[in-house]
Structure formats: C-alpha cells, structure tokens
C-alpha cells in the first residue's frame, strides 16, 4: 500500500514509518505545518491508500501558553487533511486524537483537547457529508525510546531523562495524578492493525491504552526511578486526575491488547536513554 504519513518526524511517526517499511509498504512522509496553507499547496501528488494523520502539537502546556498554535496546527491542519482526502477520491484517514478531549475535574477542556475535538468533529462531518471513512484514536500516555520528553510533554520519558541528567522535574499538582501508560510498540501495533484490517475499525472512535494493569502515577514513577528532585507547581487547567482506559471495546474488534508491562517498558526506555543521551 501507499500511505501518506503526517507528523513523520515525530515520536510515533518515526516508529510507524519504520514498521510500515519493514512490512513492505510505501510511505510518503510529511512533517510540514499543516495549518499554514490550503490543502492544494501542502500535500504531495499521487494516489494514496491511506492517510495516517499524526501531525499535531501534542503539548497541553504549550497549548495553554499559545492556544493559537493548537488551533492552527491541529484544527486547521486536520481540516486540510480532510479536504485533501475529499479532493483525491475520499482517502481513508486514521487520526490520532487525544484523551484530553474529555474535560478535567474542573470541567475544562484545554486548548489542546479542544483543537483535537474540532478535528474529530470535522472527520465525522466529512464522513456523513462526503463519505470519507475514518478511524479516530484516543491513545493513553504513549512512551518509549526516541521520545523527546520535556517539561512540555511526554512525562514518562521526561522523568527518565531528568533522572539520568539530574534535572529538576516540575510537578503540576501533587503527583498523585495517574495514567495508564502505553509502550510505543503496542501503540504502533494498533495503528498497523487498523491499516491492515481497516473495515473492522472503519468509522469508529476508540479509546485505548495500557489499561488498568499499566496504571502509573507521577509519584510512583519517581519512586521507581528513585529520583525526587522536584518542584511543585499549580495543577494545569483541564488536567484529569485519573485516566485509565477500558480496552474492552478496542480489543474486541481484532484482539489487540497491550503486551508490554510497565516494568518492561520503563526498563527498555531507561536502557535506550542511557545509550543515547
């Protein structure tokens, strides 16, 4: 198959690109800012079997500081992907959204979640009006080798990097917030399965992640790392205290399930960073 991959230079994009190449597919990588122009000027020529749309700003912190970045990159960018699909024969779109489309305990959906929610709405509208097939994914906290974790995002890898380089970690809240973390290989396996078995997933919106067995709080990760050089900051607007996905619906489609445990995934990630920092 010939697959257009946006966000190809990002964390997930690089892993997915390599996996698809290993499986013998042709990948056309894109890492342009998709909200800065019209769709006619952005995308390469040629026919595609799929668009995997990963390109986005993925940081809640950045979105709170600069909400226009999320609107441009995420909302307009996804609109442009929809338009490109419509103008080129209704190419199926696999779209990575976020769990942050759900409001936090304060009732707020932050700019990042709002911009992704707008993208979801456009995909659903384009399906109903123009017939473009889609899959909307809301994966939980994905982590692993190659992720550029920082104070602005990718908290699992940022904590690991900080612990190895003796950097102070800002905790936005008291550290009891928890997520079901998902190792990158499990994430990529789900997206590849959606490409190979698209009809089973078509026009569904799916929450999936590490599940309850892979739930981890910020404080628990600090304890695992034996690292407590932290500074406490005010909790972010729209932050969710606990987000743990029930994978039952996603797993029922084609028996996908996370295979890498917290202990194994963190160990692999630590070893990678020790060799690459």
PAKOLDREN-225246 format. One record per residue (C-alpha): residue number from 1; x, y, z. Coordinates in steps of 0.05 Angstrom, whole numbers, m for minus. Layout:
% PAKOLDREN-225246
SERO   seq     east    north       up
SERO   NUM        X        Y        Z
...
% end
This chain:
% PAKOLDREN-225246
SERO   seq     east    north       up
SERO     1        0        0        0
SERO     2       19       73       m9
SERO     3        9      112       55
SERO     4       14      186       69
SERO     5       41      197      139
SERO     6       36      265      171
SERO     7       79      280      232
SERO     8      130      231      204
SERO     9      189      261      242
SERO    10      152      258      308
SERO    11      159      204      361
SERO    12      101      160      337
SERO    13      114      179      265
SERO    14      185      153      263
SERO    15      166       87      295
SERO    16      106       77      250
SERO    17      145       96      188
SERO    18      198       43      202
SERO    19      146      m10      219
SERO    20      108        2      154
SERO    21      172        0      113
SERO    22      191      m66      147
SERO    23      124      m94      125
SERO    24      137      m74       53
SERO    25       91      m14       46
SERO    26      109       51       11
SERO    27      107      111       59
SERO    28      106      183       37
SERO    29      129      222       99
SERO    30      105      292      115
SERO    31      126      337      172
SERO    32      100      405      148
SERO    33       57      451      190
SERO    34      m10      431      160
SERO    35      m48      492      183
SERO    36       m5      544      148
SERO    37      m34      539       78
SERO    38      m90      509       37
SERO    39      m91      435       24
SERO    40      m75      444      m50
SERO    41       m7      474      m33
SERO    42       12      426       22
SERO    43        7      354        0
SERO    44       47      313      m50
SERO    45       16      289     m115
SERO    46       m5      218     m126
SERO    47      m56      168     m102
SERO    48      m55      140      m31
SERO    49      m89       81        0
SERO    50      m89      114       69
SERO    51      m72      177      106
SERO    52      m46      167      177
SERO    53      m52      235      208
SERO    54       m5      242      268
SERO    55       19      313      254
SERO    56        0      359      312
SERO    57       22      400      371
SERO    58       15      350      428
SERO    59       31      391      490
SERO    60      m21      417      538
SERO    61       30      464      568
SERO    62       46      496      501
SERO    63      m28      500      484
SERO    64      m43      537      548
SERO    65       13      587      534
SERO    66       m2      594      459
SERO    67      m72      570      442
SERO    68      m65      596      371
SERO    69      m12      542      357
SERO    70      m62      487      372
SERO    71     m117      519      332
SERO    72      m71      527      271
SERO    73      m34      461      274
SERO    74      m89      416      300
SERO    75     m157      444      280
SERO    76     m139      476      213
SERO    77      m88      422      199
SERO    78     m139      367      206
SERO    79     m188      406      164
SERO    80     m135      409      109
SERO    81     m124      334      114
SERO    82     m200      323      105
SERO    83     m200      369       44
SERO    84     m141      333       13
SERO    85     m177      267       23
SERO    86     m242      294       m7
SERO    87     m206      322      m68
SERO    88     m169      258      m81
SERO    89     m222      204      m80
SERO    90     m240      201       m6
SERO    91     m176      171       20
SERO    92     m188      136       87
SERO    93     m160      174      146
SERO    94     m132      145      211
SERO    95     m129      203      260
SERO    96      m94      207      327
SERO    97     m135      249      374
SERO    98     m124      251      450
SERO    99     m156      232      515
SERO   100     m154      306      531
SERO   101     m218      316      491
SERO   102     m250      297      558
SERO   103     m257      352      610
SERO   104     m216      351      674
SERO   105     m246      351      743
SERO   106     m251      427      737
SERO   107     m297      418      677
SERO   108     m247      449      628
SERO   109     m224      420      562
SERO   110     m157      456      550
SERO   111     m138      486      482
SERO   112     m102      423      461
SERO   113     m162      379      474
SERO   114     m209      429      442
SERO   115     m167      433      379
SERO   116     m167      357      373
SERO   117     m242      354      387
SERO   118     m253      403      329
SERO   119     m212      355      286
SERO   120     m256      297      307
SERO   121     m318      337      290
SERO   122     m292      353      220
SERO   123     m275      280      207
SERO   124     m345      258      228
SERO   125     m377      313      187
SERO   126     m335      295      125
SERO   127     m356      223      132
SERO   128     m430      240      136
SERO   129     m430      293       81
SERO   130     m376      268       34
SERO   131     m368      194       53
SERO   132     m295      197       76
SERO   133     m280      136      121
SERO   134     m241      147      184
SERO   135     m215      119      249
SERO   136     m208      165      309
SERO   137     m158      142      361
SERO   138     m151      168      432
SERO   139      m90      131      459
SERO   140      m68      140      531
SERO   141        1      164      551
SERO   142       49      134      500
SERO   143      122      130      517
SERO   144      186       95      496
SERO   145      254      101      462
SERO   146      262      161      417
SERO   147      210      205      450
SERO   148      232      277      462
SERO   149      204      282      533
SERO   150      208      350      565
SERO   151      172      393      616
SERO   152      122      408      560
SERO   153      102      336      547
SERO   154      120      263      545
SERO   155      121      258      621
SERO   156      146      186      627
SERO   157      207      197      584
SERO   158      218      266      613
SERO   159      222      238      683
SERO   160      271      185      659
SERO   161      315      236      622
SERO   162      313      283      682
SERO   163      333      228      729
SERO   164      393      210      685
SERO   165      416      282      677
SERO   166      399      309      746
SERO   167      347      359      722
SERO   168      291      387      766
SERO   169      222      359      749
SERO   170      163      406      754
SERO   171      103      371      784
SERO   172       38      405      764
SERO   173       m3      384      824
SERO   174       15      336      880
SERO   175       39      279      836
SERO   176      m19      233      852
SERO   177      m47      241      781
SERO   178      m46      174      744
SERO   179      m48      148      673
SERO   180      m49       80      640
SERO   181       17       85      603
SERO   182       26       51      535
SERO   183       92       28      507
SERO   184      106       53      436
SERO   185      109      m16      405
SERO   186       38      m32      429
SERO   187       14       35      402
SERO   188       45       23      333
SERO   189       17      m47      330
SERO   190      m54      m20      339
SERO   191      m46       32      283
SERO   192      m16      m20      236
SERO   193      m74      m68      252
SERO   194     m123      m12      234
SERO   195      m89       m3      167
SERO   196      m87      m78      151
SERO   197     m158      m90      176
SERO   198     m190      m23      163
SERO   199     m260      m47      150
SERO   200     m264      m74      221
SERO   201     m246       m7      251
SERO   202     m280       39      200
SERO   203     m318      100      225
SERO   204     m304       84      298
SERO   205     m276      128      353
SERO   206     m234       88      401
SERO   207     m203       99      469
SERO   208     m146       51      480
SERO   209      m83       47      522
SERO   210      m44        9      574
SERO   211     m106       m9      613
SERO   212     m113      m16      688
SERO   213      m54      m63      695
SERO   214       m8       m8      668
SERO   215      m35       49      711
SERO   216       21       92      740
SERO   217       20      157      779
SERO   218       73      211      774
SERO   219       96      196      845
SERO   220      100      121      831
SERO   221      146      133      772
SERO   222      190      178      814
SERO   223      194      122      865
SERO   224      212       71      811
SERO   225      268      117      787
SERO   226      290      133      858
SERO   227      291      206      839
SERO   228      257      263      877
SERO   229      288      327      851
SERO   230      220      360      841
SERO   231      188      429      844
SERO   232      114      433      858
SERO   233       72      477      812
SERO   234       m1      494      806
SERO   235      m43      440      773
SERO   236      m57      453      699
SERO   237     m126      476      676
SERO   238     m166      418      649
SERO   239     m119      365      678
SERO   240     m151      297      691
SERO   241     m134      267      758
SERO   242     m140      194      736
SERO   243     m147      169      665
SERO   244     m147       93      656
SERO   245     m176       64      592
SERO   246     m222        4      589
SERO   247     m194      m32      528
SERO   248     m253      m80      522
SERO   249     m285      m46      461
SERO   250     m220      m34      424
SERO   251     m194     m104      438
SERO   252     m260     m136      416
SERO   253     m250     m111      344
SERO   254     m189     m153      326
SERO   255     m160     m177      392
SERO   256     m109     m121      401
SERO   257      m83     m114      471
SERO   258      m22      m83      504
SERO   259       35     m133      512
SERO   260       89      m92      546
SERO   261       84      m83      621
SERO   262      103      m20      659
SERO   263      166      m53      687
SERO   264      189      m79      619
SERO   265      173      m15      582
SERO   266      207       31      632
SERO   267      268      m14      634
SERO   268      273      m13      557
SERO   269      265       62      556
SERO   270      318       74      610
SERO   271      368       30      573
SERO   272      355       67      508
SERO   273      366      135      540
SERO   274      429      112      576
SERO   275      457       96      508
SERO   276      431      157      471
SERO   277      435      218      518
% end
